[in-house]
Amino acid sequence: MTMNAEQHGNDASGERSLGAYLHSHLIAAAAGERLFEQAAKAWKDTPHGDTLTRLTGEVGADKAALYGIADELGLAIPTYKKPFAWIGAHLASLGPLNPLHGRSGAAGHLELEALITAVTGKSLLWKTLVILSRTDPRIQQDKVAHLLDQATEQLRELENLLLETTADRFADTGT
């Protein structure tokens, strides 16, 4: 049974704000998932390929968890917003930062920075939900805290990958 905003102490405007916030993250999650898929393809035959493939799976699971949380809150993404998620995902699959899907040079570096930025945004989402879980019993604090811990680990891995490969990436381009 889904409780409405008044039953758990939030006003309707706060509920609309939370819905808009979650919808924005759901739209971004679709694009982020595609960015990870493209990066995993680019790094497939490298020592970091397995890491990016695993992270891609985790990002997909995180997106599914966010859909579940929005549904549990009665704030599922409305049908009219779903095309924005589809468009964002397809634009991301074109690789605007790294159209040739390479690992070297500025494009490869920017792609890794984009992955870090995506996970940073997701981490901030989980932090927001942890805070809201303190007053909203519909949000499972343990669940969002686990998702936050996972995002923190994803950031650590991505930053390590970026830093470990920076010198080679720019040496490959001569810049």
N, CA, C and O of each residue as an XYZ file, in Angstrom:
700
protein
N       0.845     -1.178      0.000
C       0.000      0.000      0.000
C       0.891      1.241      0.000
O       1.791      1.356      0.832
N       0.652      2.152     -0.907
C       1.435      3.369     -1.018
C       0.787      4.465     -0.179
O      -0.413      4.721     -0.282
N       1.608      5.107      0.653
C       1.110      6.228      1.441
C       1.257      7.496      0.610
O       2.202      7.636     -0.166
N       0.317      8.416      0.782
C       0.469      9.674      0.058
C       1.300     10.654      0.883
O       1.685     10.359      2.014
N       1.568     11.811      0.307
C       2.461     12.785      0.942
C       1.962     13.196      2.325
O       2.753     13.293      3.263
N       0.667     13.436      2.460
C       0.136     13.886      3.732
C       0.253     12.814      4.809
O       0.424     13.145      5.982
N       0.165     11.539      4.440
C       0.222     10.461      5.422
C       1.605     10.322      6.045
O       1.720      9.794      7.151
N       2.648     10.776      5.378
C       3.971     10.669      5.988
C       4.576     12.032      6.282
O       5.770     12.134      6.565
N       3.767     13.073      6.216
C       4.209     14.376      6.688
C       4.793     15.305      5.644
O       5.233     16.397      6.005
N       4.824     14.945      4.388
C       5.317     15.858      3.347
C       4.139     16.571      2.723
O       3.056     16.003      2.584
N       4.357     17.831      2.345
C       3.286     18.521      1.646
C       3.345     18.185      0.161
O       4.329     17.623     -0.321
N       2.297     18.530     -0.548
C       2.201     18.175     -1.970
C       3.305     18.822     -2.789
O       3.806     18.205     -3.730
N       3.704     20.063     -2.456
C       4.753     20.707     -3.237
C       6.097     20.011     -3.021
O       6.890     19.891     -3.955
N       6.353     19.556     -1.807
C       7.572     18.796     -1.541
C       7.575     17.480     -2.292
O       8.611     17.030     -2.782
N       6.426     16.882     -2.373
C       6.294     15.615     -3.106
C       6.536     15.836     -4.601
O       7.195     15.024     -5.252
N       6.002     16.934     -5.143
C       6.242     17.252     -6.553
C       7.725     17.516     -6.804
O       8.276     17.085     -7.816
N       8.362     18.224     -5.881
C       9.795     18.499     -6.023
C      10.603     17.213     -6.002
O      11.513     17.033     -6.811
N      10.276     16.326     -5.084
C      10.977     15.048     -5.016
C      10.737     14.251     -6.288
O      11.661     13.631     -6.814
N       9.517     14.259     -6.785
C       9.222     13.560     -8.033
C      10.027     14.110     -9.191
O      10.605     13.347     -9.965
N      10.070     15.424     -9.318
C      10.842     16.045    -10.407
C      12.323     15.700    -10.274
O      12.994     15.436    -11.272
N      12.824     15.703     -9.053
C      14.227     15.370     -8.797
C      14.527     13.922     -9.214
O      15.509     13.656     -9.906
N      13.681     13.014     -8.789
C      13.885     11.604     -9.150
C      13.749     11.398    -10.651
O      14.505     10.622    -11.235
N      12.809     12.070    -11.278
C      12.630     11.931    -12.728
C      13.867     12.421    -13.470
O      14.294     11.804    -14.447
N      14.440     13.525    -13.012
C      15.667     14.025    -13.642
C      16.792     13.012    -13.526
O      17.544     12.802    -14.478
N      16.910     12.387    -12.368
C      17.950     11.373    -12.185
C      17.655     10.112    -13.002
O      18.581      9.461    -13.487
N      16.400      9.771    -13.155
C      16.058      8.609    -13.983
C      16.420      8.864    -15.449
O      16.929      7.977    -16.133
N      16.155     10.067    -15.915
C      16.515     10.423    -17.289
C      18.032     10.388    -17.456
O      18.542      9.845    -18.437
N      18.749     10.968    -16.495
C      20.214     10.956    -16.551
C      20.764      9.537    -16.436
O      21.779      9.216    -17.054
N      20.111      8.694    -15.657
C      20.584      7.312    -15.476
C      20.568      6.543    -16.792
O      21.444      5.714    -17.040
N      19.587      6.812    -17.625
C      19.521      6.134    -18.922
C      20.724      6.525    -19.780
O      21.336      5.675    -20.427
N      21.058      7.813    -19.781
C      22.224      8.272    -20.544
C      23.508      7.744    -19.928
O      24.414      7.325    -20.649
N      23.596      7.761    -18.608
C      24.785      7.259    -17.933
C      25.040      5.792    -18.221
O      26.180      5.374    -18.420
N      23.977      5.023    -18.240
C      24.123      3.595    -18.537
C      24.717      3.397    -19.935
O      25.585      2.545    -20.126
N      24.256      4.174    -20.899
C      24.793      4.080    -22.266
C      26.246      4.517    -22.323
O      27.046      3.904    -23.030
N      26.603      5.572    -21.586
C      28.004      6.008    -21.548
C      28.894      4.881    -21.032
O      29.978      4.646    -21.567
N      28.438      4.193    -20.001
C      29.210      3.082    -19.455
C      29.311      1.935    -20.464
O      30.365      1.313    -20.594
N      28.228      1.658    -21.168
C      28.263      0.592    -22.178
C      29.296      0.902    -23.251
O      30.052      0.023    -23.662
N      29.329      2.150    -23.706
C      30.293      2.538    -24.738
C      31.726      2.455    -24.219
O      32.621      1.992    -24.926
N      31.939      2.899    -22.991
C      33.286      2.826    -22.411
C      33.716      1.376    -22.239
O      34.875      1.041    -22.483
N      32.808      0.526    -21.829
C      33.147     -0.892    -21.652
C      33.576     -1.510    -22.980
O      34.490     -2.334    -23.016
N      32.926     -1.116    -24.065
C      33.328     -1.612    -25.389
C      34.725     -1.115    -25.749
O      35.541     -1.876    -26.270
N      35.001      0.154    -25.472
C      36.297      0.737    -25.819
C      37.438      0.087    -25.034
O      38.548     -0.045    -25.550
N      37.174     -0.314    -23.804
C      38.210     -0.873    -22.936
C      38.182     -2.394    -22.892
O      38.908     -3.001    -22.104
N      37.361     -3.014    -23.719
C      37.106     -4.458    -23.676
C      38.372     -5.311    -23.629
O      38.478     -6.184    -22.768
N      39.304     -5.095    -24.494
C      40.491     -5.942    -24.602
C      41.693     -5.356    -23.869
O      42.824     -5.456    -24.344
N      41.450     -4.754    -22.727
C      42.531     -4.167    -21.931
C      42.473     -4.754    -20.524
O      41.503     -5.427    -20.173
N      43.490     -4.508    -19.727
C      43.450     -4.977    -18.336
C      42.296     -4.366    -17.527
O      41.943     -4.888    -16.470
N      41.716     -3.278    -18.008
C      40.619     -2.615    -17.290
C      39.238     -2.980    -17.852
O      38.219     -2.501    -17.355
N      39.209     -3.815    -18.872
C      37.944     -4.171    -19.512
C      36.959     -4.828    -18.569
O      35.774     -4.493    -18.565
N      37.448     -5.766    -17.768
C      36.543     -6.453    -16.839
C      35.953     -5.493    -15.816
O      34.783     -5.606    -15.447
N      36.771     -4.545    -15.359
C      36.286     -3.561    -14.382
C      35.163     -2.730    -14.989
O      34.120     -2.551    -14.360
N      35.361     -2.221    -16.200
C      34.323     -1.395    -16.819
C      33.076     -2.205    -17.164
O      31.961     -1.689    -17.087
N      33.255     -3.452    -17.538
C      32.090     -4.306    -17.800
C      31.293     -4.518    -16.519
O      30.065     -4.437    -16.525
N      31.996     -4.791    -15.420
C      31.318     -4.979    -14.132
C      30.626     -3.694    -13.698
O      29.483     -3.725    -13.244
N      31.324     -2.549    -13.839
C      30.719     -1.272    -13.460
C      29.480     -0.969    -14.303
O      28.511     -0.396    -13.806
N      29.516     -1.353    -15.572
C      28.348     -1.159    -16.439
C      27.155     -1.930    -15.892
O      26.038     -1.415    -15.862
N      27.393     -3.159    -15.462
C      26.319     -3.952    -14.859
C      25.797     -3.322    -13.576
O      24.591     -3.302    -13.331
N      26.710     -2.808    -12.759
C      26.293     -2.162    -11.516
C      25.479     -0.907    -11.790
O      24.490     -0.645    -11.105
N      25.888     -0.131    -12.784
C      25.166      1.089    -13.132
C      23.745      0.740    -13.606
O      22.786      1.437    -13.274
N      23.624     -0.326    -14.371
C      22.292     -0.769    -14.797
C      21.436     -1.191    -13.605
O      20.245     -0.886    -13.550
N      22.050     -1.894    -12.652
C      21.324     -2.300    -11.451
C      20.938     -1.089    -10.600
O      19.860     -1.057    -10.005
N      21.828     -0.095    -10.549
C      21.512      1.135     -9.813
C      20.325      1.860    -10.439
O      19.457      2.377     -9.736
N      20.298      1.890    -11.762
C      19.172      2.523    -12.460
C      17.877      1.781    -12.122
O      16.852      2.409    -11.855
N      17.924      0.466    -12.134
C      16.736     -0.328    -11.788
C      16.323     -0.065    -10.336
O      15.132      0.018    -10.036
N      17.300      0.064     -9.440
C      16.985      0.352     -8.034
C      16.304      1.710     -7.912
O      15.363      1.866     -7.134
N      16.772      2.690     -8.676
C      16.154      4.011     -8.632
C      14.719      3.960     -9.157
O      13.829      4.593     -8.589
N      14.495      3.216    -10.229
C      13.117      3.038    -10.713
C      12.249      2.425     -9.615
O      11.111      2.844     -9.403
N      12.803      1.429     -8.922
C      12.060      0.788     -7.840
C      11.736      1.749     -6.708
O      10.622      1.747     -6.184
N      12.704      2.566     -6.333
C      12.482      3.548     -5.267
C      11.401      4.542     -5.690
O      10.501      4.851     -4.910
N      11.488      5.039     -6.918
C      10.467      5.981     -7.399
C       9.084      5.326     -7.376
O       8.102      5.958     -6.990
N       9.011      4.063     -7.788
C       7.732      3.349     -7.758
C       7.220      3.197     -6.325
O       6.038      3.408     -6.056
N       8.126      2.825     -5.402
C       7.733      2.654     -3.999
C       7.207      3.955     -3.404
O       6.331      3.940     -2.540
N       7.742      5.076     -3.867
C       7.304      6.376     -3.373
C       6.050      6.876     -4.088
O       5.511      7.929     -3.747
N       5.595      6.125     -5.070
C       4.455      6.576     -5.859
C       4.824      7.703     -6.799
O       3.978      8.516     -7.172
N       6.112      7.751     -7.187
C       6.615      8.841     -8.021
C       7.258      8.305     -9.298
O       8.286      8.811     -9.751
N       6.647      7.292     -9.862
C       7.185      6.716    -11.101
C       7.251      7.787    -12.175
O       6.461      8.731    -12.191
N       8.209      7.616    -13.068
C       8.384      8.599    -14.141
C       7.147      8.574    -15.041
O       6.732      7.508    -15.494
N       6.561      9.739    -15.300
C       5.361      9.777    -16.140
C       5.686      9.417    -17.593
O       6.807      9.609    -18.062
N       4.716      8.913    -18.262
C       4.882      8.474    -19.642
C       5.435      9.586    -20.526
O       6.278      9.331    -21.387
N       4.971     10.811    -20.322
C       5.424     11.895    -21.201
C       6.905     12.224    -21.024
O       7.492     12.862    -21.899
N       7.533     11.803    -19.906
C       8.958     12.061    -19.696
C       9.841     10.927    -20.210
O      11.044     11.115    -20.386
N       9.268      9.770    -20.448
C      10.061      8.616    -20.880
C      10.810      8.841    -22.190
O      11.930      8.349    -22.330
N      10.240      9.565    -23.157
C      11.020      9.824    -24.379
C      12.320     10.602    -24.118
O      13.299     10.435    -24.844
N      12.326     11.444    -23.089
C      13.550     12.183    -22.766
C      14.656     11.225    -22.328
O      15.822     11.409    -22.677
N      14.283     10.213    -21.567
C      15.262      9.207    -21.153
C      15.769      8.441    -22.374
O      16.965      8.176    -22.491
N      14.874      8.093    -23.265
C      15.255      7.354    -24.475
C      16.186      8.205    -25.341
O      17.209      7.719    -25.823
N      15.829      9.465    -25.533
C      16.654     10.365    -26.354
C      18.027     10.546    -25.724
O      19.045     10.470    -26.411
N      18.055     10.783    -24.419
C      19.326     10.964    -23.725
C      20.210      9.740    -23.835
O      21.419      9.854    -24.035
N      19.606      8.570    -23.704
C      20.378      7.330    -23.805
C      20.946      7.166    -25.207
O      22.097      6.762    -25.371
N      20.153      7.472    -26.201
C      20.636      7.300    -27.572
C      21.679      8.350    -27.956
O      22.608      8.053    -28.708
N      21.534      9.548    -27.456
C      22.578     10.552    -27.695
C      23.877     10.124    -27.018
O      24.957     10.282    -27.587
N      23.772      9.587    -25.813
C      24.973      9.130    -25.103
C      25.648      7.980    -25.839
O      26.873      7.861    -25.816
N      24.856      7.133    -26.493
C      25.455      5.999    -27.213
C      26.237      6.459    -28.436
O      27.079      5.723    -28.952
N      25.961      7.678    -28.903
C      26.738      8.222    -30.017
C      28.134      8.647    -29.577
O      29.021      8.856    -30.404
N      28.316      8.770    -28.270
C      29.626      9.127    -27.742
C      30.029     10.543    -28.061
O      31.047     10.750    -28.723
N      29.263     11.539    -27.614
C      29.595     12.914    -27.969
C      30.983     13.351    -27.501
O      31.609     14.198    -28.139
N      31.463     12.794    -26.414
C      32.800     13.141    -25.931
C      33.878     12.296    -26.589
O      35.039     12.699    -26.664
N      33.486     11.123    -27.062
C      34.458     10.169    -27.596
C      33.824      9.444    -28.779
O      33.573      8.242    -28.692
N      33.560     10.143    -29.878
C      32.808      9.553    -30.990
C      33.475      8.338    -31.627
O      32.788      7.493    -32.200
N      34.789      8.236    -31.539
C      35.480      7.080    -32.113
C      35.659      5.961    -31.088
O      36.205      4.901    -31.398
N      35.192      6.212    -29.864
C      35.239      5.224    -28.781
C      36.650      4.697    -28.540
O      36.856      3.503    -28.324
N      37.608      5.606    -28.580
C      38.996      5.239    -28.315
C      39.331      5.453    -26.853
O      38.576      6.067    -26.099
N      40.499      4.921    -26.471
C      40.954      5.067    -25.091
C      42.029      6.133    -24.953
O      42.335      6.558    -23.839
N      42.603      6.569    -26.061
C      43.737      7.485    -25.977
C      43.299      8.929    -26.192
O      42.199      9.215    -26.664
N      44.212      9.822    -25.824
C      44.010     11.238    -26.076
C      42.948     11.875    -25.220
O      42.423     11.285    -24.275
N      42.649     13.115    -25.592
C      41.689     13.910    -24.828
C      40.304     13.269    -24.812
O      39.629     13.293    -23.783
N      39.870     12.698    -25.934
C      38.527     12.108    -25.995
C      38.385     10.961    -25.000
O      37.382     10.864    -24.294
N      39.390     10.098    -24.950
C      39.343      8.995    -23.989
C      39.344      9.500    -22.559
O      38.657      8.953    -21.696
N      40.109     10.536    -22.316
C      40.189     11.114    -20.975
C      38.850     11.757    -20.589
O      38.352     11.561    -19.481
N      38.283     12.520    -21.514
C      36.995     13.156    -21.248
C      35.897     12.132    -20.996
O      35.008     12.351    -20.173
N      35.965     11.021    -21.706
C      34.961      9.976    -21.490
C      35.052      9.441    -20.060
O      34.027      9.266    -19.402
N      36.260      9.181    -19.577
C      36.414      8.712    -18.197
C      35.947      9.778    -17.207
O      35.309      9.462    -16.203
N      36.266     11.040    -17.493
C      35.776     12.110    -16.621
C      34.252     12.163    -16.619
O      33.650     12.437    -15.581
N      33.619     11.907    -17.759
C      32.153     11.900    -17.833
C      31.582     10.766    -16.984
O      30.550     10.938    -16.334
N      32.241      9.615    -16.985
C      31.783      8.505    -16.144
C      31.881      8.883    -14.665
O      30.977      8.601    -13.879
N      32.989      9.524    -14.303
C      33.169      9.967    -12.920
C      32.097     10.993    -12.556
O      31.543     10.953    -11.457
N      31.809     11.906    -13.473
C      30.777     12.911    -13.225
C      29.408     12.257    -13.050
O      28.639     12.650    -12.173
N      29.103     11.265    -13.878
C      27.821     10.565    -13.771
C      27.684      9.876    -12.422
O      26.636      9.956    -11.781
N      28.741      9.201    -11.993
C      28.684      8.489    -10.713
C      28.660      9.490     -9.549
O      28.041      9.218     -8.521
N      29.317     10.627     -9.696
C      29.256     11.661     -8.658
C      27.817     12.152     -8.492
O      27.336     12.310     -7.370
N      27.138     12.390     -9.606
C      25.733     12.798     -9.534
C      24.873     11.743     -8.867
O      23.997     12.061     -8.062
N      25.123     10.491     -9.203
C      24.363      9.392     -8.597
C      24.652      9.319     -7.105
O      23.744      9.073     -6.311
N      25.888      9.525     -6.722
C      26.271      9.510     -5.314
C      25.527     10.600     -4.545
O      25.053     10.374     -3.431
N      25.433     11.773     -5.148
C      24.698     12.866     -4.498
C      23.212     12.550     -4.376
O      22.576     12.930     -3.393
N      22.663     11.864     -5.357
C      21.275     11.400     -5.269
C      21.098     10.491     -4.064
O      20.175     10.675     -3.272
N      21.993      9.499     -3.923
C      21.863      8.560     -2.798
C      22.031      9.300     -1.470
O      21.332      8.990     -0.504
N      22.946     10.275     -1.404
C      23.113     11.056     -0.174
C      21.831     11.806      0.153
O      21.416     11.863      1.311
N      21.206     12.382     -0.869
C      19.945     13.092     -0.666
C      18.879     12.150     -0.119
O      18.149     12.500      0.808
N      18.794     10.958     -0.695
C      17.779     10.000     -0.232
C      18.084      9.480      1.166
O      17.158      9.191      1.924
N      19.352      9.354      1.525
C      19.695      8.961      2.901
C      19.162     10.011      3.869
O      18.557      9.676      4.887
N      19.390     11.284      3.547
C      18.897     12.353      4.416
C      17.372     12.320      4.493
O      16.804     12.428      5.581
N      16.711     12.173      3.356
C      15.248     12.153      3.344
C      14.687     10.933      4.068
O      13.586     10.985      4.617
N      15.441      9.837      4.067
C      14.968      8.616      4.734
C      14.833      8.802      6.239
O      14.137      8.033      6.902
N      15.490      9.810      6.772
C      15.403     10.068      8.215
C      14.015     10.549      8.631
O      13.612     10.390      9.783
N      13.279     11.146      7.668
C      11.941     11.648      7.984
C      10.850     11.026      7.122
O       9.665     11.229      7.385
N      11.230     10.281      6.111
C      10.248      9.654      5.216
C      10.372      8.135      5.347
O      11.304      7.536      4.811
N       9.442      7.526      6.051
C       9.542      6.081      6.288
C       9.392      5.228      5.022
O       9.666      4.028      5.047
N       8.964      5.835      3.934
C       8.838      5.080      2.681
C      10.195      4.784      2.061
O      10.316      3.860      1.257
N      11.218      5.554      2.421
C      12.556      5.378      1.856
C      13.349      4.469      2.786
O      13.518      4.767      3.969
N      13.823      3.378      2.249
C      14.567      2.399      3.040
C      16.010      2.875      3.213
O      16.818      2.796      2.287
N      16.318      3.368      4.411
C      17.627      3.959      4.669
C      18.760      2.972      4.406
O      19.776      3.347      3.821
N      18.603      1.717      4.827
C      19.660      0.725      4.603
C      19.921      0.517      3.113
O      21.067      0.367      2.689
N      18.860      0.510      2.337
C      18.983      0.295      0.897
C      19.740      1.446      0.234
O      20.674      1.212     -0.532
N      19.344      2.686      0.523
C      20.017      3.815     -0.119
C      21.435      4.004      0.430
O      22.316      4.477     -0.287
N      21.660      3.639      1.690
C      23.019      3.710      2.239
C      23.919      2.699      1.522
O      25.083      2.991      1.247
N      23.391      1.528      1.223
C      24.164      0.525      0.473
C      24.469      1.041     -0.940
O      25.589      0.884     -1.427
N      23.489      1.646     -1.590
C      23.701      2.203     -2.922
C      24.744      3.319     -2.888
O      25.548      3.447     -3.811
N      24.733      4.120     -1.833
C      25.739      5.175     -1.674
C      27.131      4.560     -1.504
O      28.094      5.018     -2.118
N      27.231      3.535     -0.678
C      28.532      2.867     -0.501
C      29.048      2.310     -1.823
O      30.236      2.409     -2.130
N      28.157      1.733     -2.588
C      28.550      1.177     -3.883
C      29.007      2.283     -4.835
O      29.994      2.111     -5.550
N      28.306      3.404     -4.850
C      28.712      4.527     -5.712
C      30.076      5.067     -5.288
O      30.887      5.439     -6.136
N      30.328      5.110     -4.000
C      31.631      5.566     -3.501
C      32.738      4.651     -4.006
O      33.802      5.125     -4.404
N      32.498      3.361     -3.993
C      33.484      2.396     -4.506
C      33.645      2.543     -6.019
O      34.760      2.452     -6.532
N      32.553      2.767     -6.731
C      32.630      2.977     -8.178
C      33.485      4.202     -8.491
O      34.305      4.176     -9.409
N      33.292      5.259     -7.735
C      34.106      6.472     -7.936
C      35.587      6.183     -7.716
O      36.439      6.623     -8.489
N      35.877      5.449     -6.665
C      37.268      5.112     -6.367
C      37.888      4.342     -7.525
O      39.009      4.636     -7.941
N      37.169      3.371     -8.040
C      37.689      2.565     -9.150
C      37.875      3.390    -10.420
O      38.882      3.247    -11.114
N      36.913      4.246    -10.722
C      37.021      5.076    -11.920
C      38.155      6.085    -11.811
O      38.893      6.304    -12.772
N      38.290      6.692    -10.654
C      39.393      7.639    -10.471
C      40.746      6.933    -10.584
O      41.681      7.468    -11.179
N      40.845      5.736    -10.014
C      42.089      4.967    -10.149
C      42.381      4.662    -11.613
O      43.516      4.807    -12.067
N      41.361      4.241    -12.347
C      41.535      3.944    -13.765
C      41.997      5.193    -14.516
O      42.933      5.130    -15.314
N      41.354      6.307    -14.267
C      41.724      7.557    -14.923
C      43.183      7.914    -14.633
O      43.952      8.218    -15.545
N      43.546      7.874    -13.369
C      44.890      8.292    -12.983
C      45.959      7.303    -13.446
O      47.046      7.711    -13.856
N      45.659      6.017    -13.383
C      46.629      5.006    -13.810
C      46.916      5.058    -15.310
O      47.997      4.664    -15.750
N      45.968      5.535    -16.083
C      46.110      5.490    -17.540
C      46.365      6.863    -18.167
O      46.515      6.962    -19.385
N      46.415      7.901    -17.370
C      46.553      9.261    -17.904
C      47.829      9.422    -18.718
O      47.771      9.894    -19.853
N      48.963      9.047    -18.175
C      50.241      9.274    -18.879
C      50.261      8.561    -20.225
O      50.667      9.142    -21.231
N      49.824      7.303    -20.244
C      49.803      6.553    -21.509
C      48.825      7.166    -22.502
O      49.109      7.234    -23.698
N      47.700      7.603    -22.019
C      46.665      8.150    -22.918
C      47.196      9.376    -23.650
O      47.003      9.507    -24.859
N      47.858     10.267    -22.937
C      48.346     11.476    -23.585
C      49.663     11.243    -24.307
O      49.985     11.972    -25.245
N      50.424     10.251    -23.894
C      51.646      9.911    -24.644
C      51.287      9.357    -26.013
O      52.017      9.567    -26.981
N      50.147      8.639    -26.098
C      49.695      8.067    -27.369
C      49.372      9.153    -28.389
O      49.478      8.923    -29.594
N      48.983     10.322    -27.921
C      48.573     11.372    -28.852
C      49.683     12.377    -29.110
O      49.560     13.223    -29.997
N      50.755     12.295    -28.353
C      51.847     13.235    -28.542
C      51.585     14.591    -27.931
O      52.309     15.546    -28.213
N      50.544     14.699    -27.085
C      50.257     15.997    -26.457
C      50.674     15.998    -25.018
O      50.511     17.005    -24.329
